[in-house]
């Protein structure tokens, strides 16, 4: 068996930079978590898309217009 070094090892806090020293006793719950309903899906938009669609209403309106334009066959398959 290898013997461990007798040199003192740096503790994790000494090894990390000061900005990564978090004080979790001051942590707060995520205030935005309750805004997302259970039956919703959250997606990330690419930056160029998010410049056009700045809120959920505009995204939903565009997607609903796309759904109306889809052929009936595709809509039936999506419901399954």
HUMOFEN-V194773 format. One record per residue. N is the residue number from 1. NEAR is the number of other C-alpha atoms within 8 Angstrom. Layout:
# HUMOFEN-V194773
N|NEAR ; N|NEAR
This chain:
# HUMOFEN-V194773
1|2 ; 2|3 ; 3|4 ; 4|4 ; 5|5 ; 6|4 ; 7|4 ; 8|5 ; 9|4 ; 10|7 ; 11|6 ; 12|6 ; 13|8 ; 14|7 ; 15|7 ; 16|8 ; 17|8 ; 18|5 ; 19|5 ; 20|6 ; 21|8 ; 22|5 ; 23|6 ; 24|5 ; 25|4 ; 26|5 ; 27|6 ; 28|4 ; 29|4 ; 30|5 ; 31|5 ; 32|6 ; 33|6 ; 34|6 ; 35|5 ; 36|7 ; 37|6 ; 38|4 ; 39|4 ; 40|6 ; 41|4 ; 42|4 ; 43|4 ; 44|4 ; 45|6 ; 46|6 ; 47|6 ; 48|6 ; 49|8 ; 50|9 ; 51|7 ; 52|6 ; 53|9 ; 54|8 ; 55|6 ; 56|7 ; 57|6 ; 58|9 ; 59|10 ; 60|8 ; 61|8 ; 62|8 ; 63|8 ; 64|8 ; 65|8 ; 66|8 ; 67|8 ; 68|6 ; 69|6 ; 70|8 ; 71|6 ; 72|6 ; 73|6 ; 74|8 ; 75|10 ; 76|8 ; 77|7 ; 78|6 ; 79|5 ; 80|4
